[in-house]
Amino acid sequence: MWQAIGQLLPIALAAAVSSIPITATILILVSDRRDEAALPYLLGLVLGTAAFLILATVAAQALPDGRDRDHQTAVAILEIVVGAALVLSGLVTLARQRSARRTELPVWMNRLDELGAGPAFGLGLALNARPKAVLLVVAAGLVLRRASLALEGTAVAMAVFIAVATSTVVGPILLTLASPDRMGPRLARARSWLAEYGPAVTAVAVILVGALVLAAGFAHL
């Protein structure tokens, strides 16, 4: 189990540093409707992460067993495909960042201060459907498939992944609701920094994880 958790941690960290959920979190926390929207958004994101991870794990478990060698080859090929997609996604993001040095937020983010509880919950769920987020949970599902853990071990490993992957959203929300005056200036500084550097940090993390997944796939061919 611990080996599987060790392999899941880099993937979870890449999900944790994703700039879009973090930026959305900050914008909600500095809005006038923070008390109404923050916790539903948190709940939606955590439940969405759990749901997508469960789906990815169940789908990976559904791979035909066949002979042991055949099974290893099938999982390895999927790891190579997912790893290559992650690396390509990260490189495309870096290329876009270099060609267009912008600090403006996407248009839809400028409306986050209007969100009520229901839309905030829906946003938390929807952010898990981003291509990079889906690729990361697919990679996590393949790790769990290869580990062949018992149900209890799988549940623990998934809980660790979810906790780490959502920590950069859960932490700021809980801290801000507990001490809004203290967190306010920090959120403002974080918003400016993320607008300029967040996508590049996310892209680098995704490329590194993609390389790890690629290496694991080739190693098991």
TANOR-V58221 format. One record per helix or strand of 3 or more residues. SS is the DSSP state (~ for helix, > for strand). FROM is the first residue (numbers start at 1). LEN is the number of residues. If there is no record, write none. Layout:
ss=SS from=FROM len=LEN
ss=SS from=FROM len=LEN
This chain:
ss=~ from=2 len=15
ss=~ from=19 len=11
ss=~ from=34 len=28
ss=~ from=68 len=32
ss=~ from=107 len=8
ss=~ from=117 len=13
ss=~ from=131 len=17
ss=~ from=151 len=15
ss=~ from=167 len=12
ss=~ from=180 len=40
